[in-house]
């Protein structure tokens, strides 16, 4: 028994477009709802610190795809395991859902847990609220969003963040 896991990124209406295979290693949080695997689109679509109020990146939707032969996949989850934000006023929020929706660049109704609530494995966000897998299939959706209030004093790239995934296989 050995399951194979692939990280899949989604965008578009009802998070219905899956990014091309192999392109889930660089998923920037941008001001557009587009997949970016090279950083080129990010350079022209960076979320901006507003003069007043708050700006939001588009939500980044992802899920884990399992294939192969296994009895069960359970305890699917993710958490922030490395990286720091360049300004204390920035927030990186996350959440999960079983129902796909179109990514937004306004306050997320799904990514509501602030980084300090999912920045260790002990505070991980579950990806199997919809149930465990007993055959090839997908985890729930994970959603991440960057929040940029006008109070940010250190604008610029936030640097690389590491989001870790885990699951148990039997």
Secondary structure, DSSP 8 states (H G I E B T S, - for coil): -EEEEEEEEEESGGG-EE--TT--S----BSSS---SSSHHHHHSB----SSSEEE---EEEEEEEEEE-S-EEEEEEEEEE---SSTT-EEEEEEESS-----SS--SS--EEGGGSSSGGG-EES-TT--BSSSEE--EEEEEEEEETT--S-S-----EEEEEEEE-
